[in-house]
């Protein structure tokens, strides 16, 4: 059900650069994956098999390694420029998971003419757009980031130390509130090993890189959505309590390019990603006429 990241490591070593991780075909049509927060480019391994089978090249930038001095528009423009350069004049498809969906939406504003489609998976909506925060398992952390960003940055550094020394403890803390099929995943040894490794990778860079995404996310950004006209597909678990399903009900009304909303019964956050992956690659093929 989930990718075996450890087994993929030799493949990653071939394609690894300081900027991104590559999966799938060596020279296929480009698809850019925006990982979650916390998270790591290795999340994109879920698409590796589909890329190899269908001539798609999936890349995921290591956002947390980008200089934390870059914030706001400068940060989004930097990512847009990196993707545009990698695409070499061709259009790309984007996939954003969780808070990575927020980053993908912002980057779209700086490279709209180069994006063919956008897929938002378990995506987090603007907090000011509805009564979302009280339904979120991480509400205390988000409120801290909203009201006391300096204290939140300190918390992020502490989480980084925990991830380095006791990654299993951080996993248990994060998944204590797991809902739907995420409960089943959390009890799976392979999934636990994969996510524990990704948590270590997430915090292997300075904590400021991870904190930058969350601090930006909790600030108002609802007004930016009307400028994203990219053809957008939404994938969301009905039982998601990290990004509550009401967020998926809101986003289509705010995104002029939204063409489909897929609410998956019984699924939560990560379980939605694994279930949606094959359907997303089929849509990517249909869009390109494959």
C-alpha positions, 0 to 999 in steps of 0.5 A: 500500500505504501512505498518502501523508501528504504528499498528505493534508496539506491535509486535515489542515490543516482538521482539525488541533488542538493535541491530535489529528489527524483522518482519515476522515469529518467526523462519523462514529462515533469511532475513536481510534488510539494511534500507536507510539513513536517515531511520530506521529498521522499514522500514522493516515492509513492509515485515512483512506480507510476512514473516508471510505467508511464514515462513521468518524471516526479521531482520533489524539492527539499524546501526545508534546505532553502535558505530560511532568509527567503520568505513570502514572495521571494520564497515562492518566486525562488521555487517557481524559478527553480521549477521553470528552469528544470522544465526547460520551456515545457509545462508541468503538473503540480501535486501538493500534499497537506501544507505542501498544497498551500505552497503549491498554490502560492507558487502557481501564482508565479508560474501560472502559464507554465502549469498544466494542472494542479492536484491538491491532496489532503490540502490545508485551506486558509484558516481565516476562511472558516471555523477550521482550526478547532477541528484540526488535530494540531490546533494548539501548534497552529495557534502558537504559530499564529500568535507567538511565532518566536515561541513556535520557532523554539518549539520547532527546534525542540521537535528537531532535537526529538526527531534526531534522538527519538524519532519514534517518539515524535511519530507516536506524538503525531499519530496519537490523534490518527483517524480513519484508515490512518489508524491502520497505517500507524499500526503498520511496521513498514509505514511507521519505519517510512514515516519515522525516517521522513520525520528525521529527514524533515528536521535534518535541515535547520528547523527554521525551514520547516517552521517557515512553511507553517508560519506562512500558512497560518497567516491570511492568504484567502485573497490569493486563491482567486488568482489561481486559475489552474485546472485543479483537482482536489483529493481528500479523506472524509475522516481527515482530522489534520486537514478537516474535510470541510476544507475540501468543501471550501476550496472549490468555491475559492479556486476558479480553476477547480474542476473536480473534488474527490472525497474518499470515504473512510480515509484520513490524511496519509491514507488519502495520499496512497489511495489517490496516487494511482488515480492522479497518475491516470488523470495525468495520462488522460491530460496528456493524451496517453 
